[in-house]
């Protein structure tokens, strides 16, 4: 969309009543939500193994002990 058309659309939106502006906003949010949801569906399983190399260098018990100690200030 060119800047001229964008500016024209914004100008026309400003002429709508508040109720119609809100209705348009809700409709646009729904359109965008559907686009992003359909195109980018993700699974938590994609995170499997991420950061694995970081945890290999850390002793588990030492880490837990340090975390628990930090809770008490």
ChimeraX commands (.cxc) that place a marker at each C-alpha (Angstrom):
marker #1 position 0.00,0.00,0.00 radius 0.5
marker #1 position 1.42,3.40,-0.87 radius 0.5
marker #1 position 1.69,6.22,1.63 radius 0.5
marker #1 position -0.99,8.17,-0.22 radius 0.5
marker #1 position -3.50,5.33,0.11 radius 0.5
marker #1 position -2.54,4.74,3.73 radius 0.5
marker #1 position -3.02,8.40,4.59 radius 0.5
marker #1 position -6.36,8.39,2.79 radius 0.5
marker #1 position -7.53,5.33,4.72 radius 0.5
marker #1 position -6.47,6.86,8.04 radius 0.5
marker #1 position -8.30,10.05,7.14 radius 0.5
marker #1 position -11.47,8.13,6.33 radius 0.5
marker #1 position -11.22,6.12,9.55 radius 0.5
marker #1 position -11.08,9.35,11.53 radius 0.5
marker #1 position -14.41,10.33,9.98 radius 0.5
marker #1 position -16.11,7.19,11.33 radius 0.5
marker #1 position -18.06,7.26,14.56 radius 0.5
marker #1 position -16.32,5.96,17.67 radius 0.5
marker #1 position -18.50,2.83,17.58 radius 0.5
marker #1 position -17.52,2.12,13.96 radius 0.5
marker #1 position -13.84,2.76,14.72 radius 0.5
marker #1 position -14.00,0.24,17.56 radius 0.5
marker #1 position -15.83,-2.25,15.35 radius 0.5
marker #1 position -13.15,-1.82,12.66 radius 0.5
marker #1 position -10.40,-2.23,15.23 radius 0.5
marker #1 position -11.92,-5.48,16.50 radius 0.5
marker #1 position -12.31,-6.80,12.97 radius 0.5
marker #1 position -8.71,-5.91,12.06 radius 0.5
marker #1 position -7.41,-7.51,15.28 radius 0.5
marker #1 position -9.31,-10.69,14.39 radius 0.5
marker #1 position -7.87,-10.73,10.86 radius 0.5
marker #1 position -4.34,-10.25,12.13 radius 0.5
marker #1 position -4.80,-12.84,14.88 radius 0.5
marker #1 position -6.00,-15.43,12.36 radius 0.5
marker #1 position -3.09,-14.71,10.02 radius 0.5
marker #1 position -0.47,-15.00,12.73 radius 0.5
marker #1 position -2.07,-18.05,14.33 radius 0.5
marker #1 position -2.40,-19.94,11.05 radius 0.5
marker #1 position 1.08,-19.11,9.81 radius 0.5
marker #1 position 3.02,-19.49,13.03 radius 0.5
marker #1 position 1.48,-22.28,15.03 radius 0.5
marker #1 position 4.14,-23.50,17.39 radius 0.5
marker #1 position 4.60,-26.42,19.69 radius 0.5
marker #1 position 6.28,-26.35,23.08 radius 0.5
marker #1 position 8.16,-29.44,21.90 radius 0.5
marker #1 position 10.20,-27.22,19.55 radius 0.5
marker #1 position 12.09,-26.03,22.63 radius 0.5
marker #1 position 13.35,-29.51,23.44 radius 0.5
marker #1 position 17.14,-29.51,23.75 radius 0.5
marker #1 position 17.48,-25.71,23.61 radius 0.5
marker #1 position 20.15,-24.52,26.02 radius 0.5
marker #1 position 21.22,-28.08,26.68 radius 0.5
marker #1 position 24.91,-27.14,26.42 radius 0.5
marker #1 position 24.48,-24.53,29.17 radius 0.5
marker #1 position 23.20,-27.04,31.69 radius 0.5
marker #1 position 26.04,-29.50,30.97 radius 0.5
marker #1 position 28.50,-27.11,32.63 radius 0.5
marker #1 position 26.40,-26.63,35.77 radius 0.5
marker #1 position 26.27,-29.03,38.67 radius 0.5
marker #1 position 22.58,-29.62,39.33 radius 0.5
marker #1 position 22.79,-29.93,43.11 radius 0.5
marker #1 position 25.08,-26.90,43.40 radius 0.5
marker #1 position 22.64,-24.86,41.28 radius 0.5
marker #1 position 19.65,-25.91,43.39 radius 0.5
marker #1 position 21.51,-25.14,46.62 radius 0.5
marker #1 position 22.50,-21.66,45.36 radius 0.5
marker #1 position 18.95,-20.91,44.24 radius 0.5
marker #1 position 17.49,-21.98,47.58 radius 0.5
marker #1 position 20.05,-19.90,49.43 radius 0.5
marker #1 position 19.11,-16.82,47.38 radius 0.5
marker #1 position 15.47,-17.09,48.48 radius 0.5
marker #1 position 16.38,-16.16,52.04 radius 0.5
marker #1 position 18.28,-13.06,51.02 radius 0.5
marker link #1:1,2 radius 0.2
marker link #1:2,3 radius 0.2
marker link #1:3,4 radius 0.2
marker link #1:4,5 radius 0.2
marker link #1:5,6 radius 0.2
marker link #1:6,7 radius 0.2
marker link #1:7,8 radius 0.2
marker link #1:8,9 radius 0.2
marker link #1:9,10 radius 0.2
marker link #1:10,11 radius 0.2
marker link #1:11,12 radius 0.2
marker link #1:12,13 radius 0.2
marker link #1:13,14 radius 0.2
marker link #1:14,15 radius 0.2
marker link #1:15,16 radius 0.2
marker link #1:16,17 radius 0.2
marker link #1:17,18 radius 0.2
marker link #1:18,19 radius 0.2
marker link #1:19,20 radius 0.2
marker link #1:20,21 radius 0.2
marker link #1:21,22 radius 0.2
marker link #1:22,23 radius 0.2
marker link #1:23,24 radius 0.2
marker link #1:24,25 radius 0.2
marker link #1:25,26 radius 0.2
marker link #1:26,27 radius 0.2
marker link #1:27,28 radius 0.2
marker link #1:28,29 radius 0.2
marker link #1:29,30 radius 0.2
marker link #1:30,31 radius 0.2
marker link #1:31,32 radius 0.2
marker link #1:32,33 radius 0.2
marker link #1:33,34 radius 0.2
marker link #1:34,35 radius 0.2
marker link #1:35,36 radius 0.2
marker link #1:36,37 radius 0.2
marker link #1:37,38 radius 0.2
marker link #1:38,39 radius 0.2
marker link #1:39,40 radius 0.2
marker link #1:40,41 radius 0.2
marker link #1:41,42 radius 0.2
marker link #1:42,43 radius 0.2
marker link #1:43,44 radius 0.2
marker link #1:44,45 radius 0.2
marker link #1:45,46 radius 0.2
marker link #1:46,47 radius 0.2
marker link #1:47,48 radius 0.2
marker link #1:48,49 radius 0.2
marker link #1:49,50 radius 0.2
marker link #1:50,51 radius 0.2
marker link #1:51,52 radius 0.2
marker link #1:52,53 radius 0.2
marker link #1:53,54 radius 0.2
marker link #1:54,55 radius 0.2
marker link #1:55,56 radius 0.2
marker link #1:56,57 radius 0.2
marker link #1:57,58 radius 0.2
marker link #1:58,59 radius 0.2
marker link #1:59,60 radius 0.2
marker link #1:60,61 radius 0.2
marker link #1:61,62 radius 0.2
marker link #1:62,63 radius 0.2
marker link #1:63,64 radius 0.2
marker link #1:64,65 radius 0.2
marker link #1:65,66 radius 0.2
marker link #1:66,67 radius 0.2
marker link #1:67,68 radius 0.2
marker link #1:68,69 radius 0.2
marker link #1:69,70 radius 0.2
marker link #1:70,71 radius 0.2
marker link #1:71,72 radius 0.2
marker link #1:72,73 radius 0.2
view
